[in-house]
């Protein structure tokens, strides 16, 4: 299986019970409503930020562990690069995919499996574009994500996932500085954290506006 194929496989988040995930996240939102007295929408937003923070901590740890391979005795630079690019890429993307799914659960969005996969793929793909760094409005973001997701559905999720992976791999794991001893760890952590923060923010912005844009 190539690195690019992994993204499609990861979209299924095998080993994760989506029904349990939705139940657990929904319970977190309800508990927050009871404890704070805030509305369900406000609570969903706060819980989504908590989930994003937890994910950022995870991907930061992943970056530290995988990038440290470049300084392990016995591992050459080529081996270190292969180890980092495949393992780091897969683990970080898995966390980002799960984060998108959890945010959709927090806002109680009802989607079919393929629809959720397509939207998640679109959010991740968009998050690695230059446009994601601009202050795009919720309405504009919704239109972009929906258009991308529709195109992915029409093209086929597996083929689309491969295309997205080819686009984001160089940005997520292809920088040579990630494999240099001593500086690789902070750089790897930074790349993982910043990319995941961007994905999380886009997911929150998209799913929080779901009811407004579908009514």
C-alpha positions as CSV (number, residue, x, y, z in Angstrom):
1,X,0.0,0.0,0.0
2,X,1.5,3.4,-1.0
3,X,1.5,6.4,1.3
4,X,-1.2,8.0,-0.8
5,X,-3.5,5.0,-0.5
6,X,-3.4,5.3,3.3
7,X,-5.5,8.4,3.3
8,X,-8.5,6.6,1.9
9,X,-8.0,3.8,4.4
10,X,-7.7,6.3,7.2
11,X,-11.0,7.9,6.3
12,X,-12.8,4.7,7.6
13,X,-10.9,5.2,10.9
14,X,-10.9,1.5,11.4
15,X,-11.0,0.4,15.0
16,X,-13.1,3.5,15.9
17,X,-16.7,3.0,16.8
18,X,-18.5,6.0,15.3
19,X,-21.7,5.3,17.2
20,X,-19.7,5.3,20.5
21,X,-17.8,8.4,19.4
22,X,-21.1,10.3,18.7
23,X,-22.5,9.2,22.1
24,X,-19.4,10.2,24.0
25,X,-19.1,13.6,22.3
26,X,-22.8,14.3,22.7
27,X,-22.5,13.5,26.4
28,X,-19.7,15.9,26.7
29,X,-21.8,18.7,25.1
30,X,-24.8,17.9,27.3
31,X,-22.7,17.9,30.4
32,X,-21.3,21.3,29.4
33,X,-24.8,22.7,28.9
34,X,-25.8,21.5,32.4
35,X,-22.6,22.8,34.1
36,X,-22.5,26.2,32.4
37,X,-26.0,27.0,31.4
38,X,-24.8,27.9,27.9
39,X,-26.8,27.0,24.8
40,X,-26.2,23.8,23.0
41,X,-24.6,25.7,20.1
42,X,-22.2,27.5,22.4
43,X,-21.4,24.3,24.3
44,X,-20.7,22.5,21.0
45,X,-18.3,25.2,20.1
46,X,-16.5,25.0,23.5
47,X,-16.3,21.2,23.4
48,X,-15.0,21.3,19.9
49,X,-12.2,23.6,21.0
50,X,-11.4,21.2,23.9
51,X,-11.3,18.3,21.4
52,X,-9.0,20.3,19.1
53,X,-6.6,21.1,21.9
54,X,-6.4,17.4,22.9
55,X,-5.7,16.5,19.3
56,X,-3.0,19.1,19.0
57,X,-1.3,17.7,22.1
58,X,-1.4,14.3,20.5
59,X,0.1,15.3,17.1
60,X,2.8,17.3,18.9
61,X,3.8,14.2,20.7
62,X,3.7,12.2,17.4
63,X,6.0,14.8,15.8
64,X,8.5,14.5,18.6
65,X,8.6,10.7,18.5
66,X,8.8,10.2,14.8
67,X,11.2,12.9,14.0
68,X,13.6,11.7,16.7
69,X,14.4,8.8,14.3
70,X,16.9,11.0,12.5
71,X,19.2,11.0,15.5
72,X,18.8,7.4,16.5
73,X,22.2,5.5,16.1
74,X,22.0,2.9,13.3
75,X,19.3,4.7,11.3
76,X,20.6,6.5,8.2
77,X,19.1,9.6,6.8
78,X,17.2,7.7,4.1
79,X,15.7,5.3,6.6
80,X,14.8,8.2,8.9
81,X,13.1,10.0,6.1
82,X,11.0,7.0,5.1
83,X,10.1,6.2,8.7
84,X,9.0,9.8,9.4
85,X,7.2,10.4,6.1
86,X,5.0,7.3,6.3
87,X,4.4,6.9,10.1
88,X,4.1,10.6,10.9
89,X,1.8,11.2,7.8
90,X,-0.5,8.3,8.7
91,X,-0.7,9.0,12.5
92,X,-1.3,12.8,12.1
93,X,-3.9,12.4,9.4
94,X,-5.7,9.8,11.5
95,X,-5.9,12.3,14.3
96,X,-7.1,15.1,12.0
97,X,-9.8,12.9,10.5
98,X,-11.0,11.9,13.9
99,X,-11.1,15.5,14.9
100,X,-13.3,16.4,12.0
101,X,-15.6,13.5,12.8
102,X,-15.8,14.5,16.5
103,X,-16.6,18.2,15.7
104,X,-19.4,17.0,13.5
105,X,-20.7,14.9,16.4
106,X,-20.4,17.9,18.8
107,X,-22.7,19.9,16.5
108,X,-25.0,16.9,16.0
109,X,-24.6,16.8,12.2
110,X,-26.5,13.9,10.6
111,X,-24.6,12.7,7.5
112,X,-24.2,9.4,5.7
113,X,-20.8,7.7,6.0
114,X,-19.7,8.7,2.5
115,X,-20.9,12.3,3.0
116,X,-18.9,12.6,6.2
117,X,-15.9,11.2,4.5
118,X,-16.1,13.5,1.5
119,X,-16.6,16.6,3.7
120,X,-13.7,15.6,6.0
121,X,-11.5,15.0,3.0
122,X,-12.5,18.5,1.7
123,X,-11.8,20.2,5.0
124,X,-8.4,18.6,5.2
125,X,-7.6,19.3,1.6
126,X,-8.7,22.9,1.9
127,X,-6.8,23.4,5.2
128,X,-3.5,22.9,3.3
129,X,-4.3,25.6,0.7
130,X,-3.1,29.2,0.8
131,X,-6.7,30.3,1.0
132,X,-7.1,28.6,4.4
133,X,-4.8,31.2,5.9
134,X,-7.2,34.0,4.9
135,X,-10.2,35.1,6.9
136,X,-12.7,33.4,4.7
137,X,-16.3,33.8,5.8
138,X,-18.5,30.9,7.0
139,X,-20.7,31.2,4.0
140,X,-17.8,31.2,1.6
141,X,-16.1,28.3,3.4
142,X,-19.4,26.3,3.3
143,X,-19.6,26.8,-0.5
144,X,-16.0,25.8,-1.0
145,X,-16.2,22.7,1.1
146,X,-19.5,21.6,-0.3
147,X,-18.3,22.0,-3.8
148,X,-15.1,20.1,-3.1
149,X,-17.0,17.3,-1.3
150,X,-19.5,17.0,-4.2
151,X,-16.6,16.7,-6.7
152,X,-15.0,14.0,-4.5
153,X,-18.3,12.0,-4.4
154,X,-18.6,12.2,-8.1
155,X,-15.0,11.3,-8.8
156,X,-15.0,8.5,-6.2
157,X,-13.6,8.9,-2.7
158,X,-10.7,6.5,-3.1
159,X,-9.4,8.2,-6.2
160,X,-10.0,11.7,-4.6
161,X,-8.2,10.7,-1.4
162,X,-5.2,9.7,-3.4
163,X,-5.2,13.1,-5.1
164,X,-5.5,15.0,-1.9
165,X,-2.8,13.0,-0.3
166,X,-0.4,13.8,-3.1
167,X,-1.1,17.5,-2.6
168,X,-0.7,17.6,1.2
169,X,2.1,15.1,1.8
170,X,4.9,17.5,0.7
171,X,3.6,20.1,3.1
172,X,2.9,17.7,6.0
173,X,5.9,15.5,5.8
174,X,8.1,16.4,2.9
175,X,10.3,19.2,4.3
176,X,13.9,18.1,4.5
177,X,14.4,20.0,7.8
178,X,12.1,17.5,9.5
179,X,14.9,14.9,9.1
180,X,17.9,16.9,10.3
181,X,19.2,16.0,13.7
182,X,18.6,18.5,16.6
183,X,16.3,20.8,14.7
184,X,13.9,18.1,13.3
185,X,11.9,17.6,16.5
186,X,10.7,21.3,17.1
187,X,10.1,21.7,13.3
188,X,8.1,18.4,13.1
189,X,6.1,19.4,16.2
190,X,5.4,22.8,14.7
191,X,4.2,21.5,11.3
192,X,1.9,18.9,13.0
193,X,0.5,21.4,15.4
194,X,-0.1,24.2,12.9
195,X,-1.7,21.9,10.3
196,X,-4.0,20.3,12.9
197,X,-4.9,23.7,14.3
198,X,-5.9,24.8,10.8
199,X,-7.9,21.7,10.2
200,X,-9.7,22.0,13.5
201,X,-10.6,25.7,13.0
202,X,-12.0,25.0,9.5
203,X,-14.0,22.0,10.8
204,X,-15.5,24.1,13.6
205,X,-16.3,27.0,11.3
206,X,-17.9,24.6,8.8
207,X,-20.0,22.5,11.1
208,X,-21.0,25.3,13.4
209,X,-22.7,27.0,10.4
210,X,-24.3,23.8,9.2
211,X,-27.9,24.6,10.5
212,X,-27.8,28.2,9.3
213,X,-26.7,27.1,5.8
214,X,-29.0,24.1,5.4
215,X,-32.3,25.7,6.6
